[in-house]
């Protein structure tokens, strides 16, 4: 799984996306919004960021990935509102 965090200042949107479906989601994402990619696999997250940057998105990988996100006390929640375990 790859998490796309949109709107860094407010963290107002988190999308849970299968890596192979990221390109299908991109047309719905405003290129002016910063995006942080979080994944369990750092290499995969870096590949997604590289692809997004080539397409004109302002994207970066979250240092420490999902482990760092959870360690900071933040929850992971799917689009349907169910928590990610």
N, C-alpha and C positions, 0 to 999 in steps of 0.2 A: 504494500500500500504506500501511496504517496499522499501527503497532506499539502494542500496549497493554502497558505494563509494570505489573505488579501487585506490590504489597508493596514499597514504596519502601525500607524499611529493609534488606531483604536482596536485593532484586531477584530474588525467587525464582521469578518466572514472567514470560515474555514471550510474548505472543500476536501472531502475524502475521495481520492481518485485512484483507480487502478492505473499503474504506470502506462500500460498500453492504450489507455483511453484519454490520456492528457491532451493529445492533439485535438480530440473531439470537443473538449471543454474550452480550449483557448479562444475560439471566436466569441464566447460569452463573457470573456474577461477583458476589462478596459486596460489597454496598454499603459495608461497613465498611472495605474495603481501599482505600488510596489508589491512584490510577491515573495514570500519566503517558502521554500520547499523543505519539507521535513519528511524523512523516511527512515525506516529501520535499517536500510542498506545505504550507506553513505555514497558508494559508487553510483548507485542508481539515481539517487537524488542529484548528484553532480551532473549526470547525463541529462536529466530532465531540465536542470537549470541551463546547461549549455544549449540545449535545443530551444528553450524559451528565449534566451538571449539572442540567438540567431534570428528569431522571428520578431525581435523588437521589444520584448518584455523586459522590465526591470526586475530581475529575479536573482535570488541568492539562496544558498543552503544555510539552514539553521545549524550553527556550530553545536555539536553534541547531539543533534537529532532528536528523536522521540524521547530518549532517556533524559536529555536535558529539559525538554518541554515538561515532562511529568515531574521531574525533580524540582522544577520551579513552582509546583503546586497547581499547574493548569490541567484542566481536563481535556480529554479527546472525546469529541462527540460526533457521531455520524450525522449526515444531513437529515435523517429521520428522527433525530433527537436521542437516539440510544447511545449510551456510553460505549466507548471502545475499551475492551479489557485487555 
